[in-house]
């Protein structure tokens, strides 16, 4: 009985550190673009495909069953502009991300996208250059995503060796979590390590 009481005491005093922002009481269910067309690490999704997926999920009843997230994985971005802002691949997203997100939101879906904790993402998506990660731009990226209407961010863990020093995942993910929180928008953060 003493062991049972001690175990009960340990579990009753354990707390979980999380933002109390209404996000995450249930899993974020929906659709993710990674490996859907062609080989992995070459995510070829574009605006038309993302919108057609929303149409299909609405038509087949998945949205009504709670599958409300449509998440764009690696390879959507292209480069950073002169101000350091992340820029979507203009060939795949000619109007940028905002029209796609507005289309999804109008249908009752939430939009998510991918970034990386390090200097570049895990894949170049078949391009001849790397895709920039969020390292050194956490707040700038969070502000950009919030301005577009992003509601979910998947943050990967590639290219996190900076000048011979490995980033601390708790610190990096914490930095992005605080950056997203500072935007004032409710944005789900999914960390991958």
Rosetta blueprint (number, residue, H / E / L):
1 X L
2 X H
3 X H
4 X H
5 X H
6 X H
7 X H
8 X H
9 X H
10 X H
11 X H
12 X H
13 X H
14 X L
15 X L
16 X L
17 X L
18 X L
19 X L
20 X L
21 X L
22 X L
23 X L
24 X L
25 X L
26 X L
27 X L
28 X L
29 X L
30 X E
31 X E
32 X E
33 X L
34 X L
35 X L
36 X L
37 X L
38 X L
39 X L
40 X L
41 X L
42 X L
43 X L
44 X L
45 X L
46 X L
47 X H
48 X H
49 X H
50 X H
51 X H
52 X H
53 X H
54 X H
55 X H
56 X H
57 X H
58 X H
59 X H
60 X L
61 X L
62 X L
63 X H
64 X H
65 X H
66 X L
67 X L
68 X L
69 X E
70 X E
71 X E
72 X E
73 X L
74 X L
75 X L
76 X L
77 X E
78 X E
79 X E
80 X E
81 X L
82 X L
83 X L
84 X L
85 X L
86 X E
87 X E
88 X E
89 X L
90 X L
91 X L
92 X L
93 X L
94 X L
95 X L
96 X L
97 X L
98 X H
99 X H
100 X H
101 X H
102 X H
103 X H
104 X H
105 X H
106 X H
107 X L
108 X L
109 X L
110 X E
111 X E
112 X E
113 X E
114 X E
115 X E
116 X E
117 X L
118 X L
119 X L
120 X E
121 X L
122 X L
123 X L
124 X L
125 X L
126 X L
127 X L
128 X L
129 X L
130 X L
131 X L
132 X E
133 X L
134 X L
135 X L
136 X L
137 X L
138 X H
139 X H
140 X H
141 X H
142 X H
143 X H
144 X H
145 X H
146 X H
147 X H
148 X H
149 X L
150 X L
151 X L
152 X E
153 X E
154 X E
155 X E
156 X E
157 X L
158 X L
159 X L
160 X L
161 X E
162 X E
163 X L
164 X L
165 X E
166 X E
167 X L
168 X L
169 X H
170 X H
171 X H
172 X H
173 X H
174 X H
175 X H
176 X H
177 X H
178 X H
179 X H
180 X H
181 X H
182 X H
183 X L
184 X L
185 X L
186 X L
187 X L
188 X E
189 X E
190 X E
191 X E
192 X L
193 X L
